[in-house]
């Protein structure tokens, strides 16, 4: 067998497109919305009002649980709505006050 022959492959341009760049952020699913905290409820749940005046119950998720975040009535937060129930949400970020 030709051990002295090196096998060279052409780079596959489609492989980069299929796997994507691992350093880029995941695509936005379009569920992230700004909301205003209306009411603090028990068990780390808050009632928020979305920009379209709809209300939802939200809880803290991800890094906001590990890193203690205190929200107050009137704070602006970024929430992700649940896909199966638009009245439920997860707080992903506390936005700075204007």
C-alpha positions as semicolon CSV with decimal commas, in nm:
position;residue;x (nm);y (nm);z (nm)
1;X;0,000;0,000;0,000
2;X;0,144;0,338;-0,076
3;X;0,250;0,448;0,270
4;X;0,454;0,726;0,114
5;X;0,147;0,878;-0,053
6;X;-0,027;1,136;0,162
7;X;-0,399;1,169;0,128
8;X;-0,510;1,528;0,098
9;X;-0,867;1,638;0,123
10;X;-1,016;1,949;-0,016
11;X;-1,176;2,172;0,246
12;X;-1,551;2,133;0,245
13;X;-1,716;2,476;0,227
14;X;-2,050;2,327;0,334
15;X;-1,905;2,186;0,660
16;X;-1,853;2,537;0,801
17;X;-2,211;2,630;0,717
18;X;-2,355;2,311;0,869
19;X;-2,166;2,324;1,197
20;X;-2,158;2,702;1,233
21;X;-1,906;2,903;1,426
22;X;-1,897;2,782;1,786
23;X;-1,803;3,128;1,913
24;X;-2,116;3,300;1,786
25;X;-2,421;3,341;2,006
26;X;-2,719;3,114;1,951
27;X;-2,987;3,259;1,726
28;X;-3,251;3,471;1,894
29;X;-3,581;3,288;1,905
30;X;-3,776;3,610;1,913
31;X;-3,935;3,548;2,253
32;X;-3,719;3,798;2,445
33;X;-3,926;4,102;2,542
34;X;-3,894;4,404;2,768
35;X;-4,128;4,406;3,064
36;X;-4,196;4,620;3,372
37;X;-4,229;4,467;3,718
38;X;-4,578;4,532;3,857
39;X;-4,596;4,319;4,170
40;X;-4,367;4,102;4,382
41;X;-4,527;3,767;4,467
42;X;-4,421;3,479;4,698
43;X;-4,169;3,213;4,592
44;X;-3,954;3,450;4,382
45;X;-4,235;3,511;4,135
46;X;-4,322;3,852;3,996
47;X;-4,607;3,988;3,786
48;X;-4,476;4,177;3,483
49;X;-4,640;4,389;3,217
50;X;-4,510;4,345;2,864
51;X;-4,474;4,626;2,613
52;X;-4,803;4,525;2,451
53;X;-4,981;4,576;2,790
54;X;-5,028;4,199;2,844
55;X;-4,943;4,065;3,189
56;X;-4,747;3,752;3,274
57;X;-4,615;3,570;3,579
58;X;-4,237;3,550;3,570
59;X;-3,969;3,370;3,768
60;X;-3,593;3,406;3,768
61;X;-3,395;3,173;3,548
62;X;-3,034;3,086;3,475
63;X;-2,765;3,322;3,602
64;X;-3,017;3,541;3,785
65;X;-3,071;3,253;4,030
66;X;-2,701;3,183;4,087
67;X;-2,611;3,553;4,108
68;X;-2,848;3,717;4,353
69;X;-3,056;3,978;4,171
70;X;-3,303;4,197;4,356
71;X;-3,587;4,344;4,156
72;X;-3,826;4,613;4,274
73;X;-4,162;4,729;4,151
74;X;-4,106;4,952;3,849
75;X;-3,782;4,784;3,733
76;X;-3,745;4,700;3,365
77;X;-3,646;4,341;3,290
78;X;-3,590;4,125;2,986
79;X;-3,815;3,818;2,983
80;X;-3,855;3,512;2,762
81;X;-4,213;3,397;2,718
82;X;-4,292;3,029;2,748
83;X;-4,371;2,870;2,413
84;X;-4,671;2,676;2,546
85;X;-4,820;2,948;2,772
86;X;-4,783;3,320;2,693
87;X;-4,888;3,413;3,049
88;X;-4,571;3,255;3,193
89;X;-4,221;3,398;3,153
90;X;-3,862;3,368;3,271
91;X;-3,662;3,677;3,373
92;X;-3,327;3,661;3,196
93;X;-3,182;4,005;3,263
94;X;-3,236;4,311;3,478
95;X;-3,211;4,615;3,252
96;X;-3,050;4,937;3,381
97;X;-3,274;5,219;3,496
98;X;-3,299;5,512;3,252
